[in-house]
């Protein structure tokens, strides 16, 4: 896919980061890496923001970092209570990790985008229109899991896939 020059300027620091590049090896949803998923969410959010006069820079950054959590969640086989599972905690992890690696890119709007993108699982309503857009683009770009019914219990926290070694 070809990306707008303006978009690439907003996210260059992130895309060039060795830490963000690691997400190419983190499986996210079926047959997609965290890197590719985040790029799709970010760019589709940017295009929406451009068309609807929203903050294109913040939406691009927040969209790209919304799943910037610490380690591949599918490799974690430890038993956890429901509200400690990935779907409920990864937004907070992504924000902490984003602040650690890209402190100069995080402002109130970007923070809200990252922290609230899992609404309604995170319960608190997104504060900004840009946060709502990323939340919706994330849902839209995650629909590919519906094509894999055998994986549904895994996403619902009912069972874990065995990791192939």
Secondary structure as UniProt FT lines:
FT   HELIX           5..15
FT   HELIX           18..21
FT   HELIX           22..25
FT   TURN            30..31
FT   HELIX           34..51
FT   TURN            52..53
FT   HELIX           56..65
FT   TURN            66..67
FT   HELIX           73..75
FT   HELIX           82..84
FT   HELIX           86..101
FT   HELIX           103..105
FT   HELIX           108..116
FT   TURN            117..122
FT   HELIX           129..141
FT   HELIX           143..147
FT   HELIX           149..151
FT   HELIX           152..155
FT   TURN            156..157
//
